[in-house]
Amino acid sequence: MGYKYYFNCFKEKSDSCSAHLIDGDGTFNDTGLEQLIKEVKLGECGLSYAIVSIMGPQSSGKSTLLNHLFGTNFREMDAFKGRSQTTKGIWMARCAGIEPCTLVMDLEGTDGRERGEDDTAFEKQSALFALAVSDIVLINMWCHDIGREQAANKPLLKTVFQVMMRLFSPRKTTLMFVIRDKTRTPLENLEPVLREDIQKIWDSVPKPEAHKETPLSDFFNVEVVALSSYEEKEEQFKDQVASLRQRFFHSITPGGLAGDRRGVVPASGFSFSAQEIWKVIKENKDLDLPAHKVMVATVRCEEIANEKYGSFVANEKWCQIEEAVESGPVSGFGKKLSAILNISLSEYDAEAIYFDEGVRSAKRQQLEEKLLQLVQPAHQSMLSHIRSGTLEKFKEAFDKALNAGDGFSLAAQTCTQSYMAHFDEWHADAVIEQANWDTSKARDKLRRDIDAHIASVHAAKLSELTSSFEVQFFYDYPFLLLLKLNEALSGPVEALLDGANSGTWAAIKKLLQHETALAVAGFSNAISGFDMDGQSKDKLIASLENYARGVVEAKAREESGRVLIRMKDRFSMLFSHDSESMPRIWTGKEDIRAITKTARSASLKLLSVMVAIRLDDDVDNIETTLSSALMDTKNNAAVKDRSIITFDPLASSSWEKIPSSRTLITPVQCKSLWRQFRTETEYTVTQAISAQEAHKRNNNWLPPPWAIVALVVLGFNEFMTLLRNPLYLGVIFVGFLLIKALWVQLDISGEFRNGALPGLLSLSSKFLPTIMNLLKRLAEEGQNPATADSQRNATKSFQNGSSPLSDSSSSPSSSSASSGVISPQNGTEYSNTLKDD
Ligand SMILES: Nc1nc2c(ncn2[C@@H]2O[C@H](COP(=O)(O)OP(=O)(O)OP(=O)(O)O)[C@@H](O)[C@H]2O)c(=O)[nH]1
């Protein structure tokens, strides 16, 4: 039943399941084989397939056996035509209903009646091919040939054993001897004879050195079966065939009928492998099966890889992604592409799994590299989109943050951090699992772009600020600040220099430091909101400090131009005022020389302070130099003495230890200034001396002692005469009064205060009119009657500067006046008037 079922099953599709693998001329029918493999889906079998072949003498019923055994439809000889060759070359067909997929090859008969002896080469070639590709080789033989010297299969076996040596590393193949037309002799008796025959043949075959001692069993599993005659005992034949068929099921499992399958190639490589083996056999080369296996693996894996690459290129999803990524970012790019790549690689793995591992892995790697190379431009585009997209989004967010009033620095930092993180996130979405590309360059580029944008915005903002409030700050604030600084320094510096003393520059320095520190603090506070780098800030602060110093220096220079005035002021202040700042009255007691020296010293001190800017801690000896050069009287005396030549420390245009930049007044200028100062203050001193002398003169009415002695000696007689005659005394007294009146009237002492000549000139012009006036008034007084209040009038006139003599003729008291008697009251007033004068 089973046999019939499989046979029928085969019959339904027999036409499509066989191929003429190698034709009678030895041409390999690769197309036919491919077609057969495709039809029987051998490519999907991996290693689960078996190849069976049959050899044997021509017309020995091989095809008949195969057709019955495997359900094939190889051409059988028509029994009525007699024995002639029906099978040319090698045919191949699928064994119907046998699992795993088993292919069987029907070889051309070996006793070559048709081809003749010359064609034995084809027998060898086909035998070698069958041994190279088959797991099981059936040797069809007539039962009556067993133990016969001239057995038909003897040359065949010889050939089989010889070619087996040509397989570089032969695999163990199952040789199944199928005894046809078995006789009544039991198989148990036949088999030893057959095995003996086989051994004899094996022993007779010349072997290479390496296999000289190798037993037959190392190369072959020998199996023997016997079948009844198909022609005479068909039913028995069929039953025995059906029984034999069972042995071909799962033949490749361990312990199965198939050999060790060391050299088996994956099913998908069978076609190529068979072609190559035949090619090598045709070229009469030795077959190196391991190398062949690697070669087959290489070719097949490459084919598979190429096929997978091709199918990836044509993959619809990939094409869509590739197209889409050109115009913009693709969501889930990495995942999608990774999945497609995974499919391709998995397919490759599945198809190439049974090939040599080394080859398979190498080809897989190549495929992966090729695929990644293919998708890299798309990934680059994706990265580029992500980078530009992130940059654009950063720009928007940054602008927004700035517009929202966030500080520039804070906004830049926050947005940068945020969008770099976004980039990482978006980039993670684009990562292709299989690729290990370094994307740090893209990240770095984005960072550079962001930084460049921040820098450009910063520059633009600063540029925009020219018309904005902020620039007003940048322009106005420093201006206001400097103005304030100027005010804070100018006035105090002027005041300090005005009262110049040894501590002036220390005080100015302290003031400068204090005001600069205040300004710097204010400026730092004001610019704290701007993203100004430390260097620029330090630069501005340094400028501010320089400006402050510049203000002080400029003020000092300005003040140095007024040094002469200040020296004179100081001189005059000290010279004309006493220690209590009261104006001096030159009474004669003052030491003008000492006062002058003190005043000049103070002026020189002022000069020494004003000659140089001393804002640093350098020490100089300018004051000493000036003092020794200008104040030292001994030195000056020496200079005046032209016979002594001394060194003049002021004969220079620069001060020792003082650079020209800090010099306000050069030594030469000091000398010139001092000379001018002396000249211009000389007059004041002279005036003081004159005033002192005048004061002395005014307060000393007595003649010199010698004059008094001379008067006493020479005028003794006249004095005695006057004492003896009182009339003379009265006349003298009246004369005295008259002269005194003239003295008062003409203000003689006042006139002579400005010198003798001007006094004489003035008196000469006033003398006559005064006399005339006196006389006139005397005349008038004489004519007017005496009044009761004559005494009061006399007093009035006296107070008005009139001579008391004017009343002497008209008032009773005038007699007393004329007689030289002055009332105590009048006398007092007179004396007061003199004092006032
Ligand atoms: N005596 C005998 N004859 C058989 C047997 N089987 C088949 N034959 C006959 O042998 C002849 C040849 O059969 P094939 O199957 O074509 O033989 P073959 O070995 O395939 O022939 P080639 O392909 O030409 O080498 C046919 O006439 C068959 O009927 C058998 O078991 N015993």
PDBQT file of the ligand as one rigid body, heavy atoms in Angstrom, charges set to zero:
ROOT
HETATM    1  N1  LIG A 901      16.357 -10.235 -15.530  1.00  0.00    +0.000 N 
HETATM    2  C1  LIG A 901      15.956  -9.080 -15.080  1.00  0.00    +0.000 A 
HETATM    3  N2  LIG A 901      15.700  -8.166 -15.933  1.00  0.00    +0.000 NA
HETATM    4  C2  LIG A 901      15.327  -6.964 -15.477  1.00  0.00    +0.000 A 
HETATM    5  C3  LIG A 901      15.182  -6.685 -14.124  1.00  0.00    +0.000 A 
HETATM    6  N3  LIG A 901      14.801  -5.433 -14.022  1.00  0.00    +0.000 NA
HETATM    7  C4  LIG A 901      14.676  -4.955 -15.206  1.00  0.00    +0.000 A 
HETATM    8  N4  LIG A 901      15.020  -5.818 -16.099  1.00  0.00    +0.000 N 
HETATM    9  C5  LIG A 901      15.045  -5.564 -17.472  1.00  0.00    +0.000 C 
HETATM   10  O1  LIG A 901      16.241  -5.088 -17.913  1.00  0.00    +0.000 OA
HETATM   11  C6  LIG A 901      16.138  -4.217 -18.949  1.00  0.00    +0.000 C 
HETATM   12  C7  LIG A 901      16.868  -2.978 -18.738  1.00  0.00    +0.000 C 
HETATM   13  O2  LIG A 901      16.288  -2.280 -17.809  1.00  0.00    +0.000 OA
HETATM   14  P1  LIG A 901      16.744  -0.876 -17.456  1.00  0.00    +0.000 P 
HETATM   15  O3  LIG A 901      16.083  -0.544 -16.175  1.00  0.00    +0.000 OA
HETATM   16  O4  LIG A 901      16.510   0.103 -18.544  1.00  0.00    +0.000 OA
HETATM   17  O5  LIG A 901      18.254  -1.024 -17.275  1.00  0.00    +0.000 OA
HETATM   18  P2  LIG A 901      19.349  -0.039 -17.090  1.00  0.00    +0.000 P 
HETATM   19  O6  LIG A 901      20.398  -0.572 -16.284  1.00  0.00    +0.000 OA
HETATM   20  O7  LIG A 901      18.723   1.207 -16.545  1.00  0.00    +0.000 OA
HETATM   21  O8  LIG A 901      19.855   0.333 -18.531  1.00  0.00    +0.000 OA
HETATM   22  P3  LIG A 901      20.803   1.460 -18.976  1.00  0.00    +0.000 P 
HETATM   23  O9  LIG A 901      20.200   2.638 -18.401  1.00  0.00    +0.000 OA
HETATM   24  O10 LIG A 901      20.703   1.546 -20.407  1.00  0.00    +0.000 OA
HETATM   25  O11 LIG A 901      22.111   1.167 -18.522  1.00  0.00    +0.000 OA
HETATM   26  C8  LIG A 901      14.680  -4.017 -19.113  1.00  0.00    +0.000 C 
HETATM   27  O12 LIG A 901      14.190  -4.738 -20.263  1.00  0.00    +0.000 OA
HETATM   28  C9  LIG A 901      14.082  -4.572 -17.909  1.00  0.00    +0.000 C 
HETATM   29  O13 LIG A 901      12.797  -5.152 -18.087  1.00  0.00    +0.000 OA
HETATM   30  C10 LIG A 901      15.427  -7.704 -13.244  1.00  0.00    +0.000 A 
HETATM   31  O14 LIG A 901      15.340  -7.546 -12.042  1.00  0.00    +0.000 OA
HETATM   32  N5  LIG A 901      15.836  -8.918 -13.761  1.00  0.00    +0.000 N 
ENDROOT
TORSDOF 0
